[in-house]
Amino acid sequence: MKKKLIILISIFLPILIFDQYLKYLVNKRISLFSKITVIKHYFNIVHVDNTGVAFGLMNNYSSLFIIIFTALIIVLITYILFKLKISSSLFIISSSLIISGAFSNLLNRIFQGYVVDFLDFHIYGYHWPSFNLADSSVVTGTILFFISIIKYI
């Protein structure tokens, strides 16, 4: 239990602080829908306000639904983390990544009504939807979570 809490906090705080800081900088320094080319034909820093979830999914859903859905996921993953007797570091880290990213985006949805996405990758005509650090944390955590569960079973 103590190991899980220490890992959760050591992942949660840096992701929350860094993600919120980057979103703040983008909000203050880059106009909405503007971009800064970092690597031509590959990577931009953009400013997109996303009312959906990761990668713009669920844009047609109400903010309240997304807030409740996200909060339930955070509660469920936290419950699973502390109730299951899995002490694998991969399981704890993956759960912590999901909780951290989801919570950071949840704060933005509650207080702003949207999440700032700013990472924009593309290769010539192929374009990946913009996202942020919290989205990366959730996606990476989810992949690792399923790997850790498969290893446990």
C-alpha positions in Angstrom: 0.0 0.0 0.0 2.8 2.4 0.9 4.8 1.6 -2.2 1.7 2.2 -4.4 1.0 5.6 -2.7 4.6 6.7 -3.1 4.8 5.8 -6.8 1.4 7.3 -7.4 2.4 10.7 -5.8 5.8 10.7 -7.5 4.2 10.3 -10.9 1.0 12.3 -10.2 2.6 15.6 -9.1 5.2 16.1 -11.9 2.7 15.2 -14.6 0.0 17.5 -13.1 2.3 20.4 -12.6 4.2 20.1 -16.0 1.0 19.5 -18.0 -0.8 22.4 -16.4 2.2 24.7 -16.9 2.6 23.8 -20.6 -1.2 24.4 -21.2 -0.9 27.7 -19.4 2.1 28.7 -21.6 0.3 27.8 -24.8 -2.9 29.6 -23.7 -0.9 32.8 -22.9 1.7 32.8 -25.7 0.0 31.2 -28.8 -3.2 32.5 -30.3 -6.0 30.0 -30.8 -5.5 27.9 -33.9 -1.9 29.3 -34.4 1.2 27.2 -34.7 4.9 27.3 -34.2 6.8 25.0 -36.5 9.4 23.1 -34.6 10.5 20.5 -37.2 9.2 21.3 -40.7 6.9 18.6 -42.1 6.9 16.7 -38.7 6.2 18.6 -35.6 4.4 21.9 -34.5 3.3 23.4 -31.3 -0.3 24.5 -31.8 -3.1 25.9 -29.7 -6.3 24.0 -30.0 -9.1 24.1 -27.4 -10.5 20.5 -27.2 -14.0 20.0 -25.7 -13.8 16.2 -26.3 -11.4 13.7 -24.8 -8.0 12.4 -26.1 -7.4 13.3 -29.7 -10.7 15.1 -30.0 -12.9 12.0 -29.5 -16.4 12.5 -28.0 -16.6 16.2 -29.1 -20.4 15.8 -29.5 -20.9 14.8 -25.9 -21.9 17.3 -23.2 -19.2 18.7 -20.9 -21.0 17.3 -17.9 -21.0 13.8 -19.3 -17.3 14.0 -20.0 -16.5 15.3 -16.5 -18.6 12.6 -14.9 -17.1 9.9 -17.2 -13.5 11.0 -16.5 -14.1 11.3 -12.7 -15.6 7.7 -12.7 -12.5 6.4 -14.6 -10.2 8.1 -12.0 -12.2 6.6 -9.1 -12.3 3.1 -10.8 -8.6 3.0 -11.6 -7.7 4.3 -8.1 -9.9 1.7 -6.6 -8.4 -1.1 -8.7 -4.9 0.2 -7.9 -5.4 0.0 -4.1 -7.8 -3.0 -3.9 -6.0 -5.5 -6.1 -3.1 -7.3 -4.6 -1.0 -6.7 -7.6 2.4 -5.2 -6.5 4.0 -5.2 -9.9 5.8 -1.9 -10.6 4.4 -1.9 -14.1 0.8 -2.1 -12.8 1.4 0.7 -10.3 3.1 3.0 -12.8 0.5 2.4 -15.5 -2.4 3.1 -13.1 -0.6 6.2 -11.8 -0.1 7.5 -15.4 -3.8 7.1 -16.2 -4.9 8.7 -13.0 -2.4 11.6 -13.4 -3.3 12.5 -17.0 -7.1 12.0 -16.5 -7.0 14.3 -13.4 -5.0 17.0 -15.1 -7.5 17.1 -18.0 -10.4 16.9 -15.6 -9.3 20.1 -13.9 -9.2 21.9 -17.2 -12.7 20.7 -18.1 -14.1 21.7 -14.8 -12.5 25.2 -14.7 -12.3 26.1 -18.4 -14.8 23.9 -20.1 -12.1 22.5 -22.5 -8.6 21.1 -22.6 -5.7 22.8 -24.4 -4.0 20.5 -26.9 -0.6 21.6 -28.3 1.5 18.7 -29.6 0.9 18.4 -33.3 2.7 15.6 -35.3 2.5 15.1 -39.0 4.4 13.6 -41.9 3.6 15.5 -45.0 0.0 14.6 -45.8 -0.5 12.3 -42.8 -1.6 14.1 -39.7 -2.1 12.9 -36.1 -4.7 14.8 -34.0 -3.2 17.3 -31.6 -2.9 16.2 -28.0 -1.2 17.2 -24.7 1.0 15.7 -22.1 -2.0 14.5 -20.0 -3.3 12.6 -23.1 0.1 11.0 -23.6 0.1 10.0 -20.0 -3.4 8.4 -20.2 -2.7 6.5 -23.5 0.7 5.3 -22.4 -0.7 4.3 -19.0 -3.6 2.4 -20.6 -1.3 0.4 -22.9 1.0 -0.5 -20.0 -2.1 -1.2 -17.8 -3.3 -3.8 -20.2 0.1 -5.3 -20.5 0.4 -5.5 -16.7 -3.0 -7.1 -16.4 -2.2 -9.7 -19.1 1.1 -10.5 -17.3 -0.9 -10.9 -14.0 -3.5 -13.3 -15.5 
